[in-house]
Amino acid sequence: MARIIIEKGKRGRMHIESDLMGESLVSKELLHKTESNEYFRMHPEVNVMKIGGQSIIDRGAKAVLPIIDVLVQAKEKHKLILMTGGGTRARHVYNIGIELGMPTGVLSKLGDKVSWQNAEMMSVLLAKHGGVKIGHGDNLEQLTMFCQLGYLPITYAVPPYGFFEHPAEFGSIPPHRTDCGAFLLAENIGARSLIFLKDEKGLFSRDPKKVKKSEMKNLTFYDRISAKKLLEMDLDDLIIERPILKLLQRSKCLKELQIVDALRHPEYILAALDGNHVGTIIYKE
């Protein structure tokens, strides 16, 4: 707690004392004391939805337009912010950058441009329905205004790490990409929900796209599983970016996320927004 002390004298000087004065901010004991029983939620009515780049947008009109129709319906009942993934074009620029020996931070800056392009396309498609593209600056602090005025704010989901991106655990591809960006925004604004729009039913023990039809029966589908359990299982592949599992374990506001098949079932978007379990839910223990 801060304390204001004014020195005696003709021109009393004001000093502000606080419990963090002189602390290194790395002490485990100190950091535990900064934990709050309840964290302030800036936008508790806003639902963060992330639409996949490769899984949805790259498939073109047949995949995107039915989802657009559902989003138009959804925004009449729910407050939304739509975030866009990068997809195939981001993978292409990563590949070129890797061949040229670019470090992780440079690859991060290269990849965010594709997510930005997808946000631009989605905002154009939704423009007549109130879709408006916003950036990562002051616009994000004005989500309530956009929602109350009937707009559907759309932004790119790559977190703005850029040159400050964390070193990758394996290889050089930026570990915090568009899935992580959607998670971090949802967590820090205290969102009502976080929903990932993908092209699969949810999380499987292996990527169904890489499994022969004859082996599909051997796959395990997880309709509800904890982030802690998933970390312990250490699967080779996941339907969302791996760092999210650790982030969810440390989250202060967000307790779970849901992955839905919006490609085959665009109506699942409305169901998920209404609080129904229609895909895979990953939760914090």
C-alpha positions in Angstrom: 0.0 0.0 0.0 1.3 3.5 -0.9 1.9 6.0 1.8 2.4 9.8 1.2 4.8 11.5 3.5 5.3 15.3 3.5 8.5 16.7 5.0 8.2 19.4 7.6 9.5 22.8 6.6 8.8 25.8 4.5 8.8 23.9 1.3 7.7 20.4 2.4 8.7 17.8 -0.1 6.4 14.9 -0.9 7.6 11.3 -0.8 5.6 8.2 -1.8 6.4 5.1 0.1 5.1 1.7 -1.1 5.7 -2.0 -0.2 7.7 -2.4 -3.4 10.2 0.4 -2.6 13.7 -1.0 -2.7 12.6 -4.5 -3.8 14.2 -6.3 -6.7 10.9 -7.7 -8.1 12.4 -11.1 -8.5 11.9 -12.4 -5.0 9.5 -15.4 -5.0 8.3 -14.5 -1.5 7.6 -10.9 -2.6 5.8 -12.0 -5.9 3.5 -14.3 -4.0 2.4 -11.4 -1.9 1.3 -9.5 -5.0 -1.3 -12.1 -5.9 -4.8 -10.8 -5.8 -8.0 -12.6 -4.7 -9.9 -11.1 -7.6 -8.6 -9.3 -10.7 -10.2 -6.4 -12.4 -11.8 -7.4 -15.7 -11.9 -4.6 -18.2 -14.3 -6.2 -20.7 -16.2 -9.0 -18.9 -18.9 -9.1 -21.6 -16.7 -9.3 -24.6 -16.1 -12.7 -26.3 -12.8 -13.1 -28.1 -13.1 -15.2 -31.3 -10.1 -16.2 -33.3 -10.6 -17.4 -36.9 -7.9 -19.7 -38.3 -5.9 -18.5 -41.2 -5.0 -21.9 -42.8 -7.9 -23.8 -41.4 -10.6 -21.3 -42.5 -9.6 -18.1 -44.4 -7.2 -19.7 -46.8 -10.1 -22.0 -48.0 -11.8 -18.9 -49.6 -15.4 -18.1 -50.0 -16.9 -21.6 -49.4 -15.5 -21.6 -45.9 -15.5 -17.9 -45.0 -18.9 -16.7 -46.2 -21.1 -19.1 -44.1 -19.1 -18.0 -41.0 -19.7 -14.3 -41.9 -23.4 -15.0 -41.9 -23.2 -16.5 -38.4 -21.1 -13.7 -37.1 -23.6 -11.1 -38.3 -26.3 -13.0 -36.3 -24.0 -13.4 -33.3 -23.1 -9.7 -32.9 -26.8 -8.8 -32.4 -26.8 -10.8 -29.2 -23.2 -10.9 -28.1 -20.3 -8.5 -27.7 -17.5 -9.8 -29.9 -14.0 -9.1 -31.1 -12.8 -11.1 -34.0 -9.1 -11.9 -34.3 -7.5 -13.4 -37.5 -4.8 -16.0 -38.0 -2.0 -15.9 -40.6 -2.2 -19.3 -42.3 -0.4 -20.6 -45.4 1.2 -17.2 -46.4 2.7 -16.8 -43.0 4.2 -20.3 -43.2 5.7 -19.4 -46.6 7.4 -16.3 -45.3 8.7 -18.3 -42.3 10.1 -20.8 -44.6 12.0 -18.2 -46.7 13.2 -16.5 -43.5 14.4 -19.8 -42.0 16.4 -20.6 -45.2 18.0 -17.1 -44.9 19.0 -17.7 -41.3 16.6 -15.1 -39.9 16.4 -15.1 -36.0 13.1 -15.6 -34.2 12.3 -12.0 -33.6 12.7 -11.1 -37.3 10.4 -14.0 -38.3 7.8 -12.7 -35.8 7.8 -9.3 -37.6 7.5 -11.0 -41.0 4.6 -13.2 -39.9 2.4 -10.5 -38.4 1.9 -8.9 -41.8 -0.2 -11.8 -43.1 -2.5 -11.8 -40.0 -3.0 -8.1 -40.7 -4.0 -8.8 -44.3 -6.6 -11.4 -43.2 -8.0 -8.9 -40.7 -8.3 -6.4 -43.5 -10.2 -8.9 -45.7 -12.6 -9.9 -42.9 -13.3 -6.2 -42.1 -14.1 -5.5 -45.7 -16.5 -8.5 -45.9 -18.2 -7.4 -42.7 -18.1 -3.7 -43.4 -21.8 -3.3 -44.3 -22.7 -5.2 -41.1 -20.6 -3.0 -38.8 -17.2 -4.8 -39.2 -14.4 -2.4 -38.4 -10.6 -3.1 -38.4 -8.8 -1.9 -35.4 -5.2 -1.9 -34.3 -3.4 -3.0 -31.1 -3.2 0.5 -29.6 -5.9 2.7 -28.1 -8.6 1.0 -30.1 -8.4 -2.1 -27.9 -9.2 0.1 -24.9 -12.4 1.3 -26.7 -14.0 -2.2 -27.2 -17.0 -1.3 -25.1 -17.7 1.8 -27.3 -17.4 -0.3 -30.5 -19.7 -3.0 -29.2 -22.3 -0.6 -27.8 -22.5 1.2 -31.1 -23.2 -2.0 -32.9 -19.8 -2.5 -34.5 -17.9 -5.8 -34.8 -14.2 -4.9 -34.1 -11.7 -7.0 -36.0 -7.9 -7.1 -35.3 -4.9 -9.3 -36.2 -4.0 -11.9 -33.6 -0.2 -11.8 -33.8 1.0 -10.4 -30.4 3.2 -7.4 -30.9 6.4 -9.0 -29.7 8.4 -8.3 -32.9 12.1 -8.2 -32.1 11.2 -8.9 -28.5 9.8 -12.3 -29.2 11.0 -15.1 -26.8 13.5 -17.6 -28.2 11.8 -20.7 -29.4 12.3 -23.9 -27.4 12.9 -25.8 -30.6 14.0 -24.4 -33.9 13.4 -20.7 -34.7 9.7 -20.3 -35.6 8.1 -17.7 -33.2 6.4 -19.6 -30.3 3.8 -16.9 -29.7 1.8 -16.6 -32.8 -1.9 -15.9 -33.5 -3.4 -18.4 -31.1 -1.3 -17.0 -28.3 -2.2 -13.5 -29.2 -5.9 -14.3 -28.9 -5.3 -15.9 -25.5 -3.3 -13.0 -24.2 -5.9 -10.4 -25.2 -8.8 -12.5 -23.7 -6.9 -12.9 -20.5 -5.8 -9.3 -20.1 -9.2 -7.7 -20.9 -11.0 -10.3 -18.6 -13.1 -11.5 -21.5 -16.2 -13.6 -21.1 -15.0 -16.4 -23.3 -12.3 -17.4 -25.8 -13.3 -19.4 -28.8 -11.1 -20.8 -31.5 -12.7 -21.3 -34.9 -10.9 -24.3 -36.5 -11.5 -26.9 -39.2 -11.6 -29.9 -36.8 -14.0 -31.2 -34.2 -11.4 -30.3 -31.6 -8.4 -31.9 -30.0 -7.3 -35.4 -31.0 -4.3 -37.5 -29.8 -2.9 -37.0 -33.3 -3.6 -34.6 -36.1 -6.4 -36.2 -38.1 -5.1 -34.7 -41.3 -1.9 -36.8 -41.0 -3.6 -40.1 -40.2 -4.8 -42.6 -42.8 -8.6 -43.3 -42.8 -7.9 -46.8 -41.7 -6.2 -45.5 -38.6 -8.8 -42.9 -37.6 -10.5 -45.4 -35.2 -7.3 -45.4 -33.2 -7.5 -41.7 -32.5 -8.6 -40.4 -29.1 -10.8 -37.3 -29.0 -10.7 -35.1 -26.0 -13.9 -33.2 -25.4 -12.7 -31.7 -22.1 -9.2 -31.8 -20.7 -7.0 -29.7 -18.4 -4.0 -27.7 -19.6 -2.0 -29.5 -16.9 -2.9 -32.9 -18.2 -2.1 -31.9 -21.7 1.3 -30.7 -20.6 2.0 -34.0 -18.9 0.9 -35.9 -22.0 3.4 -34.0 -24.1 1.7 -34.8 -27.4 3.8 -34.3 -30.6 1.1 -32.1 -32.2 -1.7 -29.9 -30.9 -4.6 -28.0 -32.5 -3.5 -24.8 -30.7 -0.1 -23.3 -30.0 1.7 -25.1 -27.2 2.6 -22.1 -25.1 -1.1 -21.5 -24.4 -1.1 -24.5 -22.1 1.4 -22.9 -19.7 -0.2 -19.5 -20.1 -3.6 -21.0 -19.1 -2.1 -22.6 -16.0 -1.0 -19.1 -14.9 -4.0 -17.2 -16.0 -5.7 -14.8 -13.6 -9.1 -14.2 -15.4 -9.5 -16.8 -18.1 -10.5 -20.2 -16.8 -11.0 -22.1 -20.1 -11.1 -21.9 -23.8 -13.1 -23.8 -26.4 -12.1 -25.1 -29.9 -15.0 -25.6 -32.4 -15.4 -26.9 -35.9 -16.6 -23.7 -37.6 -15.8 -25.0 -41.1 -18.3 -27.9 -41.1 -20.6 -26.4 -38.5 -20.7 -22.6 -38.5 -23.8 -22.8 -36.2 -21.5 -24.1 -33.5 -20.3 -20.5 -33.1 -23.7 -19.4 -31.8 -23.9 -22.4 -29.6 -20.4 -21.8 -28.1 -21.3 -18.1 -27.5 -24.4 -19.3 -25.6 -22.2 -21.3 -23.3 -22.8 -24.7 -24.9 -20.1 -27.4 -25.1 -19.7 -28.2 -28.8 -16.0 -28.9 -29.3 -13.0 -29.3 -27.0 -12.7 -27.4 -23.8 -9.3 -26.9 -22.3 -9.4 -25.6 -18.8 -7.3 -24.4 -15.9 -7.1 -26.8 -12.9 
